[in-house]
Amino acid sequence: APGAPMAGGLPDPSCGRFASDVCAAYLRIAATGQADQAAVDLLRRSSPAGVLDRIEAPTLLVQGAADTLFPLGEADANARGIAANGTPVRVAWFTGGHDGGSGPQTDSDRVKFLTAQWLDHYVAGTGDAPGDTFTFSRIAGFDAMDRGLVATGYRTDDYPGLGGDARREVTVAGPPQPVANPPGGNPAAISSVPFAGSLSSLLSGVAGDIPGQHARFESEPLTEAVDIVGAPTVSVRAASSSGEAVLFAKLYVVDPEGAATLPSGLIAPIRLSGLPATVDAAAPVTVTLPAIVHRVEAGHRLRLVVATSDQAYTTPIEPAVYTVAVGDTPVSLPTVDSDPIPTEAALWRWVLVGLIAAIVIGLVVLVAVLRLRHRRQDTSIHPEYADTPLAVRHLRKEYADGFVAVSEVDFEVHPGQVVGLLGPNGAGKTTTLRVLMGLTQPTAGEIYVFGHRLVPGSPVLSRIGALVEGPGFLPHLSGLENLRAYWRATGRPEADAHFEQALEIAGLGSSVHRRVRKYSHGMRQRLAIAQAMLGLPELLVLDEPTDGLDPPQIAEMRRVLQRYATDGRAVLVSSHLLAEVEQTCTHAVVVNKGRIVASGPVEDIVGDSPSVLFEVSDPTAARDVLNDLGGVRVLDDADGHLVVDTNGTARSEVVAELVRAGIGVDRVVPRRRLEDAFLALVGENSRGSGDR
């Protein structure tokens, strides 16, 4: 019966729709952290175990593997109890459950088929007897069409129970460790979230254990993959001054990068009694962990964690300290010798694989033909530009809607130069770079790289390293694996890649071995720059290379680009950081409204100025020296430096006078900055928030 109503006929909020006796037992257990005998007797009377021997109807038991409320062990106990009476029983595990939803569509279809087959035979009286074949499934990946999860089903003739039909043993190691039970069970570890549904399964990757409240034992990396199907077992030893302990055992899978996953968020609660005060005197206890269906890849490790608390369970409220150690046997993993279940989806995947293979073969042939054609086109070299890394001649790009992104761009990049491509938003910088990399076709004009006319797919593109419109990497691979995969795609020998130099430029350190999906924006940018420099190309084209870098990294990038433009190499860099361009670039090309408004050495674009900024070792002494130099006037200090109006006196003469006086001259720069010249050339013009 439901809980007794309160005065006024309102239901008791402590119990809601719970039967009053069950509610009372629950409240006692929650308050004391321990079940009394009356509560245990009540739960046993309420268990289905007492009626299993009376079930005579053929039974299909479908149980979800991602279910912390009714784990696979519940279905196993029911199956064994019903089958003991001679009743036909069939067991099917699927990838969903209370914490994992209904599972992927591919698995839902399998469960629906099994259910219909069972009912057709035993209820409708049609169809053959389904038999007692055991089926299960595990996640196989993503569907290429709708990007949903795909599950692969497996079957075997006989139901093996939770023990599987074979075992794989893995040793976990670690010293005995003291663990504390917090008072009132708070704070508690998190393995699953009640009522969170499928969201709870996400915690398998972020399950949290409280420091000081858990012991950890770890294996070596597995030499080969193992498919766990059933309930793993492990031996542990525990000691407690009170003679009792409540513990929670869980088995994590740890990938090579250290990320730990708790399959389906499942844990095994353990209540131990009769424990000694020291762990050396403790006898090993075999713990059966929750049954799972999970593939552990080669190179991954197993981590056994024994904790004193869990958010999903009530624990003893009295604080205590236990000591936990591993027993004398390794972790035993059940496996099942099974066959994949063929489905229409699986057949379609094979058809799709064949179709993709045919497309790939066709593309390979097409690329080969295009390469041959482009090689024929590239046999002639424009003699005027044979030694010029880049020559852009009368470039124009007009779109179908009539928008002219580039109307007239004409410039060159020579060996040893670092050329900055400057302009306001919408000036045509990125469009120019896209044409340069063969990503779009120009309406008119020509581009030559070392004398070769540039067209999409041209072999001369292999002599260019580029970062245009942001980096793109495979998130599941590490930074180094991405670089190696990129280089393999070029078909060139690995020795030509110069990985060490590229990684030194990236400055990622050990992070280069982490998966790219964990990278910050700045780390991705640095990896992209390293990728552009693979093979030390003769021409390097970078679009906003300092985007996402911090000031020290920007300063290092400045030195890298200057060093790179040696031995006949050249750099073209687009940037909006004018101060960096002024310090980094030897030459600049200023674009405005699709046209070049200035080009040449940076110092020429900045222009001559009678005012010069001097950075010296002793500003006070320098001021006295310069005041005695005829025609030279020292202006007000600027940030501790000297601003000098040379008034026609050569800068070299001013520097020589300071040096003769024993004053060190660290830097001499015109008072006018590139930013001043840039604004004078383009004014306040800006055609939008982005380039085109």
CORMOJO-V13810 format. One record per run of one state. SS is the DSSP state (@ for helix, = for strand, . for the rest). FROM is the first residue (numbers start at 1). TO is the last residue. If there is no record, write none. Layout:
ss: <SS | SS>
from: <FROM | FROM>
to: <TO | TO>
This chain:
ss: <. | = | . | @ | . | = | @ | . | @ | . | @ | . | @ | . | = | . | @ | . | = | . | = | . | = | . | @ | . | = | . | = | . | @ | . | = | . | = | . | = | . | @ | . | = | . | @ | . | = | . | = | . | = | . | = | . | = | @ | . | = | . | @ | . | = | . | = | . | = | . | = | . | = | . | @ | . | @ | . | = | . | = | . | = | . | @ | . | = | . | = | . | @ | = | . | = | @ | . | @ | . | @ | . | @ | . | = | @ | . | @ | . | = | . | @ | . | = | . | @ | . | = | . | = | @ | . | = | . | @ | . | = | . | = | . | = | . | @ | . | = | . | @ | .>
from: <1 | 2 | 3 | 7 | 10 | 19 | 20 | 33 | 37 | 47 | 48 | 51 | 52 | 55 | 59 | 65 | 72 | 84 | 89 | 95 | 97 | 98 | 101 | 102 | 105 | 123 | 134 | 143 | 149 | 157 | 161 | 164 | 166 | 171 | 172 | 174 | 177 | 182 | 183 | 186 | 190 | 191 | 197 | 206 | 208 | 209 | 214 | 220 | 226 | 241 | 244 | 255 | 260 | 263 | 266 | 268 | 274 | 279 | 282 | 285 | 297 | 301 | 308 | 320 | 327 | 331 | 336 | 339 | 341 | 344 | 378 | 383 | 386 | 390 | 399 | 404 | 414 | 418 | 423 | 429 | 437 | 444 | 450 | 452 | 454 | 459 | 464 | 468 | 478 | 479 | 491 | 494 | 497 | 499 | 507 | 509 | 514 | 515 | 516 | 519 | 521 | 533 | 539 | 544 | 551 | 565 | 570 | 575 | 578 | 585 | 587 | 593 | 595 | 602 | 607 | 611 | 617 | 619 | 628 | 633 | 635 | 638 | 639 | 641 | 646 | 651 | 661 | 665 | 671 | 674 | 683>
to: <1 | 2 | 6 | 9 | 18 | 19 | 32 | 36 | 46 | 47 | 50 | 51 | 54 | 58 | 64 | 71 | 83 | 88 | 94 | 96 | 97 | 100 | 101 | 104 | 122 | 133 | 142 | 148 | 156 | 160 | 163 | 165 | 170 | 171 | 173 | 176 | 181 | 182 | 185 | 189 | 190 | 196 | 205 | 207 | 208 | 213 | 219 | 225 | 240 | 243 | 254 | 259 | 262 | 265 | 267 | 273 | 278 | 281 | 284 | 296 | 300 | 307 | 319 | 326 | 330 | 335 | 338 | 340 | 343 | 377 | 382 | 385 | 389 | 398 | 403 | 413 | 417 | 422 | 428 | 436 | 443 | 449 | 451 | 453 | 458 | 463 | 467 | 477 | 478 | 490 | 493 | 496 | 498 | 506 | 508 | 513 | 514 | 515 | 518 | 520 | 532 | 538 | 543 | 550 | 564 | 569 | 574 | 577 | 584 | 586 | 592 | 594 | 601 | 606 | 610 | 616 | 618 | 627 | 632 | 634 | 637 | 638 | 640 | 645 | 650 | 660 | 664 | 670 | 673 | 682 | 692>
